[in-house]
Amino acid sequence: MRKLNKRLYKRYLKIAKENGIPARTYYDRMQYRGWNYEDAAKLPPGSRKPKYE
């Protein structure tokens, strides 16, 4: 498991909630799936992480 930056986590958690993403979904995306803060907070539930080139 990776260690999360509390300041960034809280900042993007607020954005996630505004976008209708539950806190648990946001946490799981980052902790278990390895998503970055921004993608975890902004992509709607049910979506897949975009593949970067």
N, C-alpha and C positions, 0 to 999 in steps of 0.2 A: 504494500500500500504506500502511496506517496503522501508526503506531508503537505498539508494545505496552508497557504498564507492566509491568516485570519482576516487581515484587512481587505485583501482582494476578495476573499470568500464572501464576506458580509456585503461588500459593495455590489458584487454581481448577484448575490442572493436577492437583493432588493429589485434589481432589474428582472430577474427570473420571475419573481412574484408578480410584477407588473405585466409580464408577458404570459401569465397564466400557467407557469411551470411550478409544480409543487416542490417544496424544499427537498423532499426525499429524492425526487427525480433528479434535481440539480446536483445533489450530493453524489448520487450513484453514478451519474455521468462522469463526474470528475474523478472520483475515488476508484471506481471499478472499471470504467471504460477508457480512462485516460484522456478525456476531452479537456480542452483548455477552458478557462473561466468564461470567456466571451461566447464560445459556441454553446456551452452548457446552459448559459442564461438566455440566449437569444433564439435558439432553434426550437420550434414548437414540439410538444410531446408527440412521440411516434415517428419523428424524423430520424434520419441517419446522419451521422457526422459526414460532412463533405470531405472528399479526398483531395488533398493538396498535392500539387505537382512539384 
